Amino acid sequence: MTVVPSFISLIDHTNKPLIVFVTKNDIKINSSLKFNILSNMALDYFESSIFDWMSINQNSPEIKSLFQMEGTSVYGKLIKQTSLKIIIGFPVKHTSIENEVTEIFHSVSRIYVQCKCNPFVETERDLITQLDKKFNEKFN
């Protein structure tokens, strides 16, 4: 995987962030704040009626290109069964590699399901800890 995301956000069904994970490439205080703001801005796109028809390609219409700002391209995916929102930001220079963007979304989805279904994860805090650990292993 040559493309590394700048940040990964998971937002629950109540629009509360579960985690905003910043990769080591962008782990500065200013970057963390910027990615929190970009995650919050992306929530507006999930509520918009435009979100239903906008897509980045024919192979993966559930992954949407939301916006580009501050050198970051922000993509989103809604998992309708649970209303989980996955928001991933990439440096603008990497956004033309759609297959790798799609693969990263699939990896994040798999990691979330593995952590959520772990019988030892009893609380939301446990889930966040597991997600942070798995994202560190995969993306740092």
Backbone as numpy.savetxt, mean C-alpha at the origin, in Angstrom:
# Nx Ny Nz CAx CAy CAz Cx Cy Cz
13.15 -8.64 -7.59 12.29 -7.48 -7.59 13.20 -6.24 -7.59
13.24 -5.52 -8.70 14.10 -4.35 -8.79 13.40 -3.09 -8.31
12.09 -3.06 -8.38 11.33 -1.90 -7.93 11.04 -2.06 -6.44
11.42 -1.05 -5.67 11.14 -1.06 -4.23 10.19 0.09 -3.94
9.09 -0.19 -3.26 8.16 0.89 -2.95 8.77 1.87 -1.95
8.28 3.10 -1.99 8.69 4.10 -1.00 7.95 3.89 0.31
6.65 3.54 0.19 5.86 3.29 1.39 4.71 2.33 1.06
4.22 1.68 2.11 3.07 0.78 2.02 2.13 1.15 3.16
0.88 1.43 2.82 -0.12 1.73 3.85 -1.26 0.74 3.75
-1.71 0.27 4.89 -2.91 -0.56 4.96 -3.93 0.20 5.79
-5.12 0.39 5.21 -6.18 1.16 5.86 -7.37 0.23 6.06
-7.91 0.17 7.28 -9.01 -0.75 7.56 -10.35 -0.22 7.08
-11.40 -0.96 7.35 -12.75 -0.64 6.85 -13.31 0.66 7.44
-12.76 1.13 8.55 -13.22 2.39 9.14 -12.34 3.57 8.71
-11.49 3.34 7.72 -10.53 4.33 7.22 -9.47 4.71 8.24
-9.19 3.79 9.16 -8.14 3.98 10.16 -6.88 3.26 9.66
-5.75 3.96 9.63 -4.53 3.30 9.17 -4.09 2.19 10.13
-3.85 1.01 9.58 -3.27 -0.07 10.38 -1.76 0.14 10.47
-1.16 0.45 9.33 0.28 0.64 9.29 0.62 1.54 8.10
1.59 2.40 8.30 2.22 3.13 7.20 3.70 2.76 7.29
4.10 1.82 6.45 5.46 1.29 6.47 6.30 2.05 5.46
7.40 2.62 5.92 8.32 3.37 5.06 9.56 2.51 4.86
9.93 2.26 3.61 11.10 1.44 3.34 12.38 2.19 3.69
13.45 1.43 3.83 14.71 2.04 4.27 15.26 3.05 3.26
14.82 2.97 2.01 15.26 3.94 1.00 14.78 5.35 1.33
13.64 5.45 2.01 13.03 6.76 2.29 12.78 6.98 3.77
13.57 6.39 4.64 13.27 6.43 6.06 13.84 7.70 6.71
13.24 8.80 6.40 13.57 10.08 7.02 12.30 10.60 7.68
12.45 11.45 8.67 11.25 11.96 9.35 10.35 12.69 8.38
10.93 13.51 7.51 10.12 14.24 6.54 9.40 13.28 5.60
10.07 12.20 5.22 9.45 11.22 4.33 8.29 10.52 5.02
8.47 10.17 6.28 7.39 9.50 7.01 6.15 10.38 7.08
6.34 11.65 7.37 5.21 12.58 7.42 4.58 12.73 6.04
5.42 12.86 5.01 4.92 12.99 3.64 4.08 11.78 3.25
4.55 10.58 3.58 3.83 9.37 3.19 2.53 9.20 3.98
2.50 9.66 5.22 1.24 9.67 5.98 0.22 10.58 5.30
0.68 11.75 4.87 -0.22 12.69 4.20 -0.69 12.12 2.87
0.21 11.52 2.09 -0.18 10.92 0.81 -1.18 9.78 1.02
-1.01 9.01 2.09 -1.97 7.94 2.40 -3.35 8.51 2.69
-3.38 9.59 3.47 -4.67 10.23 3.77 -5.31 10.82 2.52
-4.50 11.40 1.64 -5.04 11.94 0.39 -5.62 10.83 -0.48
-4.98 9.67 -0.47 -5.44 8.55 -1.28 -6.83 8.08 -0.85
-7.17 8.25 0.42 -8.49 7.84 0.89 -9.60 8.56 0.15
-9.37 9.82 -0.23 -10.37 10.56 -1.00 -10.65 9.89 -2.34
-9.65 9.29 -2.93 -9.83 8.61 -4.21 -10.66 7.34 -4.05
-10.54 6.68 -2.91 -11.35 5.48 -2.68 -12.82 5.84 -2.54
-13.11 7.02 -2.04 -14.50 7.46 -1.87 -15.09 8.03 -3.16
-14.23 8.37 -4.11 -14.67 9.01 -5.34 -15.34 8.02 -6.29
-16.32 8.48 -7.03 -16.98 7.62 -8.02 -16.06 7.35 -9.21
-15.04 8.16 -9.42 -14.08 7.93 -10.50 -13.29 6.65 -10.26
-13.08 6.29 -9.01 -12.27 5.13 -8.65 -12.77 3.86 -9.32
-14.06 3.71 -9.55 -14.61 2.49 -10.11 -14.16 2.19 -11.53
-13.91 3.21 -12.33 -13.59 2.95 -13.72 -12.15 3.23 -14.10
-11.41 3.88 -13.26 -10.03 4.22 -13.57 -9.12 3.02 -13.35
-8.26 2.67 -14.32 -7.33 1.58 -14.09 -6.02 1.82 -14.81
-4.96 1.14 -14.33 -3.64 1.36 -14.93 -3.39 0.42 -16.10
-4.04 -0.74 -16.12 -3.85 -1.65 -17.25 -4.99 -2.65 -17.30
-5.01 -3.44 -18.33 -6.07 -4.42 -18.50 -5.84 -5.67 -17.66
-4.59 -5.98 -17.33 -4.28 -7.21 -16.60 -4.71 -7.15 -15.14
-4.68 -5.99 -14.56 -4.97 -5.86 -13.14 -5.82 -4.63 -12.88
-7.10 -4.68 -13.28 -7.94 -3.48 -13.14 -8.26 -3.11 -11.70
-7.99 -4.00 -10.73 -8.29 -3.65 -9.35 -7.23 -2.74 -8.74
-6.07 -2.62 -9.38 -5.02 -1.72 -8.92 -5.14 -0.42 -9.70
-5.30 0.67 -8.97 -5.54 1.96 -9.60 -4.36 2.91 -9.39
-4.02 3.63 -10.43 -3.06 4.72 -10.31 -3.85 5.92 -9.79
-3.54 6.37 -8.59 -4.33 7.42 -7.96 -3.83 8.82 -8.30
-2.54 9.08 -8.03 -1.98 10.40 -8.32 -0.47 10.36 -8.20
0.17 11.42 -8.70 1.61 11.62 -8.53 1.83 12.95 -7.83
2.65 12.92 -6.79 2.93 14.14 -6.05 4.26 13.98 -5.31
5.02 15.06 -5.26 6.28 15.08 -4.50 7.22 13.94 -4.91
7.28 13.62 -6.20 8.18 12.57 -6.68 7.72 11.17 -6.38
6.48 11.00 -5.98 5.94 9.69 -5.62 4.66 9.43 -6.41
4.60 8.26 -7.05 3.37 7.81 -7.70 2.63 6.92 -6.71
1.38 7.24 -6.46 0.59 6.52 -5.46 -0.45 5.65 -6.16
-0.45 4.37 -5.81 -1.39 3.39 -6.34 -2.25 2.87 -5.20
-3.44 2.41 -5.53 -4.33 1.88 -4.51 -5.07 0.65 -4.98
-5.47 -0.16 -4.03 -6.26 -1.36 -4.30 -7.26 -1.51 -3.16
-8.51 -1.76 -3.52 -9.56 -2.00 -2.53 -9.91 -3.47 -2.54
-9.83 -4.10 -1.38 -10.29 -5.49 -1.25 -11.71 -5.40 -0.74
-12.66 -5.62 -1.65 -14.07 -5.33 -1.36 -14.64 -6.18 -0.23
-14.21 -7.43 -0.10 -14.77 -8.31 0.92 -14.55 -7.78 2.33
-13.42 -7.15 2.56 -13.09 -6.66 3.90 -12.99 -5.13 3.96
-13.13 -4.47 2.84 -12.95 -3.01 2.72 -11.55 -2.56 3.11
-10.59 -3.48 3.04 -9.19 -3.12 3.29 -8.67 -2.35 2.08
-7.98 -1.27 2.36 -7.39 -0.46 1.31 -5.87 -0.58 1.40
-5.26 -0.96 0.29 -3.81 -1.05 0.21 -3.34 0.12 -0.64
-2.46 0.92 -0.08 -1.92 2.09 -0.77 -0.40 1.94 -0.80
0.16 1.99 -2.00 1.60 1.84 -2.14 2.13 2.98 -3.00
3.19 3.60 -2.52 3.84 4.68 -3.26 5.17 4.21 -3.81
5.45 4.61 -5.04 6.69 4.27 -5.71 7.37 5.56 -6.17
8.70 5.55 -6.23 9.35 6.71 -6.86 8.84 6.85 -8.29
8.67 8.07 -8.75 8.09 8.31 -10.08 8.87 7.58 -11.17
10.17 7.42 -11.02 10.98 6.77 -12.06 10.65 5.29 -12.24
9.96 4.66 -11.27 9.65 3.23 -11.36 8.22 2.93 -11.78
7.44 3.90 -12.10 6.02 3.63 -12.31 5.70 3.03 -13.67
6.65 2.97 -14.57 6.37 2.40 -15.89 6.46 0.88 -15.90
6.86 0.27 -14.81 7.01 -1.18 -14.75 5.77 -1.77 -14.10
4.69 -1.90 -14.89 3.39 -2.31 -14.35 3.40 -3.72 -13.77
4.12 -4.64 -14.40 4.14 -6.02 -13.89 4.74 -6.09 -12.50
5.80 -5.33 -12.26 6.42 -5.35 -10.94 5.55 -4.65 -9.90
4.86 -3.59 -10.29 3.92 -2.92 -9.39 2.83 -3.90 -8.98
2.29 -4.63 -9.96 1.25 -5.63 -9.68 1.78 -6.72 -8.76
2.99 -7.19 -9.00 3.58 -8.23 -8.16 3.77 -7.75 -6.71
4.16 -6.50 -6.54 4.31 -5.97 -5.18 2.96 -5.91 -4.47
1.91 -5.52 -5.19 0.57 -5.52 -4.59 0.17 -6.94 -4.17
0.47 -7.92 -5.02 0.14 -9.31 -4.66 0.94 -9.77 -3.44
2.21 -9.38 -3.37 3.03 -9.73 -2.21 2.48 -9.11 -0.93
2.09 -7.84 -1.00 1.54 -7.17 0.18 0.23 -7.83 0.59
-0.61 -8.19 -0.37 -1.88 -8.88 -0.05 -1.62 -10.21 0.63
-0.65 -10.98 0.10 -0.31 -12.27 0.71 0.21 -12.10 2.13
1.08 -11.12 2.33 1.63 -10.88 3.67 0.50 -10.52 4.64
-0.42 -9.67 4.20 -1.54 -9.29 5.07 -2.37 -10.52 5.46
-2.71 -11.35 4.49 -3.53 -12.53 4.78 -2.79 -13.48 5.72
-1.49 -13.69 5.48 -0.71 -14.57 6.36 -0.69 -14.05 7.79
-0.50 -12.75 7.95 -0.46 -12.17 9.30 -1.84 -12.19 9.95
-2.87 -11.87 9.19 -4.23 -11.83 9.72 -4.71 -13.22 10.14
-4.31 -14.24 9.39 -4.76 -15.61 9.68 -3.85 -16.34 10.67
-2.80 -15.70 11.11 -1.89 -16.31 12.08 -2.64 -16.51 13.40
-2.71 -17.75 13.91 -3.47 -17.99 15.14 -2.86 -17.33 16.38
-1.61 -16.91 16.29 -0.96 -16.26 17.43 -1.17 -14.75 17.44
-1.79 -14.23 16.39 -2.10 -12.80 16.33 -3.49 -12.61 16.92
-3.53 -12.04 18.13 -4.81 -11.92 18.84 -5.35 -10.49 18.85
-4.47 -9.51 18.77 -4.91 -8.12 18.85 -4.44 -7.35 17.61
-4.98 -6.17 17.45 -4.55 -5.32 16.34 -3.07 -4.96 16.49
-2.62 -4.75 17.70 -1.21 -4.45 17.95 -0.33 -5.61 17.48
-0.74 -6.85 17.77 0.00 -8.03 17.29 0.06 -8.05 15.76
-1.07 -7.72 15.14 -1.14 -7.71 13.68 -0.17 -6.67 13.11
-0.15 -5.49 13.69 0.73 -4.42 13.22 2.20 -4.83 13.38
2.52 -5.45 14.51 3.89 -5.91 14.75 4.30 -6.94 13.71
3.42 -7.90 13.43 3.71 -8.93 12.43 3.86 -8.33 11.03
2.97 -7.40 10.69 3.05 -6.76 9.37 4.37 -6.01 9.22
4.75 -5.26 10.24 6.01 -4.51 10.20 7.19 -5.46 10.02
7.19 -6.56 10.74 8.27 -7.54 10.65 8.35 -8.13 9.24
7.21 -8.54 8.70 7.17 -9.17 7.37 7.53 -8.17 6.27
7.05 -6.93 6.38 7.40 -5.91 5.38 8.90 -5.61 5.43
9.47 -5.58 6.63 10.92 -5.38 6.75 11.69 -6.50 6.07
11.25 -7.74 6.27 11.92 -8.88 5.64 11.82 -8.81 4.12
10.68 -8.42 3.62 10.44 -8.45 2.17 11.01 -7.23 1.44
10.89 -6.05 2.02 11.17 -4.82 1.27 12.39 -4.04 1.76
13.07 -4.49 2.80 14.27 -3.78 3.27 15.50 -4.63 3.14
